[in-house]
Amino acid sequence: MGKLKIKKNDTVLVLTGNSKGTKGKVIKVFPNENRAIVEGVNMSSKHTKPNAANPQGGILKQELPIHISNLKLVDPASGKATRVGRIRDEKTGKLVRISKTTKEIIK
């Protein structure tokens, strides 16, 4: 299992599925399962009975995890989807993520 190229709070583009072409923010990443939850993507309806937290009950909408291979990072500089690479930073000596198209560091 390799290192994931998508992290929490990244903006991603959905490549396949019902939400194809949708941009959203990554809420949570599950590295062991290679999945991520993206805001407004892969929505599911959950029927709930009335309880103390939700006295009315009803149908709740929630996001389900989507596979990482169906997501592509959106470059913050250009606003277009890009591939992600990793290089060692000269100043700090740490590995940083870069955009393959613009060669700029992704924070």
Residue frames relative to the residue before (quaternion, step in Angstrom):
aa qw qx qy qz dx dy dz
M 1.0000 0.0000 0.0000 0.0000 0.00 0.00 0.00
G 0.2827 -0.7908 0.5254 0.1368 3.56 -0.66 1.11
K 0.6497 -0.4955 0.3950 0.4201 3.54 -1.31 0.04
L 0.4374 -0.6933 0.5093 0.2618 3.57 -0.97 0.88
K 0.3401 -0.7605 0.5250 0.1738 3.54 -1.05 0.80
I 0.6641 0.4315 -0.2939 0.5351 3.55 1.33 0.08
K 0.1064 -0.8019 0.5876 0.0186 3.56 -0.90 0.99
K 0.6859 -0.4495 0.3728 0.4342 3.53 -1.35 0.16
N 0.8212 0.2275 -0.2220 0.4740 3.58 -1.16 0.83
D 0.4511 0.6416 -0.4805 0.3923 3.63 1.22 0.29
T 0.3441 -0.6757 0.5992 0.2570 3.56 -1.24 0.47
V 0.0485 -0.8192 0.5708 -0.0267 3.56 -0.75 1.09
L 0.3285 -0.6937 0.6049 0.2120 3.53 -1.38 0.38
V 0.3505 -0.7289 0.5497 0.2092 3.57 -0.92 0.95
L 0.3046 -0.7997 0.5001 0.1325 3.59 -0.72 1.13
T 0.8162 0.0902 -0.0193 0.5704 3.61 1.02 -0.74
G 0.6475 0.5396 -0.3900 0.3708 3.53 -1.33 0.23
N 0.7559 -0.3855 0.2782 0.4501 3.56 -1.33 -0.15
S 0.7295 0.4046 -0.2273 0.5025 3.59 1.11 -0.61
K 0.2097 0.8186 -0.5116 0.1554 3.60 1.20 0.48
G 0.8007 0.2720 -0.2248 0.4841 3.55 -0.96 0.95
T 0.5549 0.6143 -0.3859 0.4072 3.60 1.27 -0.09
K 0.2350 -0.7348 0.6175 0.1532 3.54 -1.08 0.81
G 0.1103 0.7995 -0.5825 0.0968 3.55 -1.01 0.81
K 0.5052 -0.6369 0.5003 0.2980 3.52 -1.35 0.30
V 0.4329 -0.6881 0.5190 0.2639 3.57 -0.97 0.90
I 0.2733 -0.7773 0.5525 0.1261 3.56 -0.76 1.14
K 0.7987 -0.0686 0.1032 0.5889 3.57 0.91 -0.96
V 0.1965 -0.7682 0.6007 0.1023 3.57 -1.12 0.72
F 0.1695 -0.7567 0.6258 0.0843 3.56 -1.06 0.89
P 0.2244 -0.8348 0.4847 0.1333 3.64 0.10 1.25
N 0.6467 0.5315 -0.3383 0.4299 3.62 1.00 -0.71
E 0.7418 0.3791 -0.2083 0.5124 3.59 1.13 -0.62
N 0.3518 -0.7449 0.4770 0.3063 3.62 1.33 -0.16
R 0.5434 0.5956 -0.4047 0.4315 3.58 0.96 0.87
A 0.1019 -0.7762 0.6192 0.0613 3.53 -1.30 0.44
I 0.3309 -0.6955 0.5934 0.2339 3.55 -1.23 0.52
V 0.1119 -0.7953 0.5957 0.0129 3.55 -0.76 1.14
E 0.5462 -0.6515 0.4327 0.2999 3.55 -0.96 0.97
G 0.8558 0.1185 -0.1189 0.4893 3.57 -0.75 1.11
V 0.6413 0.5051 -0.3144 0.4845 3.61 1.27 0.17
N 0.8341 0.1335 -0.1306 0.5191 3.58 -1.12 0.77
M 0.1319 0.8326 -0.5204 0.1359 3.57 0.89 1.02
S 0.0980 -0.7784 0.6196 0.0246 3.54 -1.13 0.80
S 0.3525 -0.7130 0.5635 0.2232 3.57 -1.16 0.62
K 0.0854 -0.7871 0.6104 0.0232 3.55 -0.86 0.99
H 0.2725 -0.7651 0.5652 0.1445 3.58 -0.75 1.08
T 0.0574 -0.8183 0.5719 -0.0068 3.57 -0.77 1.04
K 0.4262 -0.6584 0.5571 0.2729 3.52 -1.18 0.66
P 0.5977 -0.5377 0.4258 0.4151 3.60 -1.18 0.34
N 0.0748 0.7730 -0.6264 0.0666 3.56 -1.04 0.88
A 0.7483 -0.3979 0.2644 0.4602 3.59 -1.26 -0.03
A 0.6836 0.4830 -0.2879 0.4653 3.59 0.97 -0.82
N 0.7888 0.1191 -0.0392 0.6017 3.58 1.06 -0.80
P 0.1734 -0.8461 0.4931 0.1042 3.63 0.23 1.22
Q 0.6478 0.5259 -0.3225 0.4470 3.58 1.13 -0.53
G 0.2883 -0.7372 0.5494 0.2677 3.59 1.01 -0.78
G 0.3630 0.7640 -0.4998 0.1863 3.59 -1.13 -0.55
I 0.6495 -0.5028 0.4151 0.3912 3.51 -1.33 -0.47
L 0.1221 -0.7863 0.6039 0.0461 3.57 -0.80 1.05
K 0.2997 -0.7238 0.5930 0.1864 3.57 -1.09 0.75
Q 0.0770 0.7933 -0.6003 0.0661 3.57 -0.94 0.89
E 0.4798 -0.6555 0.5034 0.2944 3.55 -1.24 0.55
L 0.2203 -0.7441 0.6156 0.1370 3.54 -1.13 0.74
P 0.6096 -0.5643 0.3933 0.3941 3.63 -1.14 0.47
I 0.1686 -0.7513 0.6322 0.0859 3.54 -1.21 0.69
H 0.5550 -0.6347 0.4178 0.3384 3.59 -1.03 0.76
I 0.5839 -0.6205 0.4130 0.3217 3.55 -1.06 0.87
S 0.6301 0.5569 -0.3420 0.4194 3.61 1.04 -0.70
N 0.6630 0.4889 -0.3051 0.4778 3.60 1.21 -0.33
L 0.6635 0.4703 -0.2907 0.5041 3.59 1.30 0.13
K 0.0770 -0.7682 0.6335 0.0509 3.55 -1.19 0.64
L 0.4871 -0.6892 0.4613 0.2736 3.55 -0.88 0.98
V 0.3102 -0.7189 0.5905 0.1955 3.58 -1.07 0.80
D 0.4293 -0.7123 0.5011 0.2391 3.56 -0.76 1.11
P 0.4242 -0.7247 0.4723 0.2681 3.64 -0.65 1.03
A 0.6519 0.5356 -0.3229 0.4288 3.61 1.06 -0.66
S 0.8087 0.2745 -0.1341 0.5026 3.60 0.77 -1.02
G 0.4086 -0.7281 0.4632 0.2973 3.61 1.15 -0.48
K 0.6079 0.5309 -0.3538 0.4727 3.59 1.29 0.20
A 0.5887 -0.5677 0.4348 0.3769 3.57 -1.23 0.48
T 0.0119 -0.8091 0.5859 -0.0442 3.55 -1.00 0.85
R 0.4811 -0.6030 0.5352 0.3443 3.52 -1.32 0.27
V 0.3385 -0.7495 0.5415 0.1743 3.56 -1.21 0.53
G 0.0668 -0.7753 0.6272 0.0321 3.54 -1.02 0.86
R 0.2889 -0.7397 0.5769 0.1910 3.55 -1.32 0.12
I 0.0202 0.7757 -0.6303 0.0255 3.54 -0.99 0.93
R 0.5025 -0.6288 0.4918 0.3320 3.54 -1.27 0.33
D 0.4021 -0.7223 0.5185 0.2186 3.56 -0.82 1.07
E 0.4807 -0.6936 0.4569 0.2814 3.59 -0.89 0.97
K 0.6725 0.5229 -0.3026 0.4274 3.59 0.97 -0.86
T 0.8152 0.2720 -0.1195 0.4973 3.57 0.68 -1.10
G 0.3970 -0.7262 0.4744 0.2999 3.60 1.12 -0.53
K 0.5595 0.5964 -0.3880 0.4252 3.60 1.29 0.14
L 0.5288 -0.5980 0.4882 0.3528 3.55 -1.28 0.41
V 0.0534 -0.7870 0.6147 0.0037 3.57 -0.95 0.95
R 0.4722 -0.6550 0.5078 0.3002 3.56 -1.21 0.53
I 0.0780 -0.7815 0.6178 0.0381 3.57 -1.07 0.81
S 0.4794 -0.6215 0.5357 0.3114 3.51 -1.32 0.45
K 0.4448 -0.7112 0.4778 0.2608 3.58 -0.84 0.97
T 0.6765 0.5022 -0.3026 0.4456 3.61 1.09 -0.64
T 0.8025 0.2734 -0.1365 0.5124 3.62 0.82 -0.97
K 0.3398 -0.7702 0.4659 0.2725 3.61 1.32 -0.25
E 0.4759 0.6560 -0.4506 0.3743 3.61 1.17 0.53
I 0.5459 -0.6179 0.4600 0.3294 3.56 -1.20 0.60
I 0.2741 -0.7417 0.5935 0.1498 3.55 -1.01 0.91
K 0.2387 -0.7897 0.5515 0.1237 3.56 -0.72 1.06
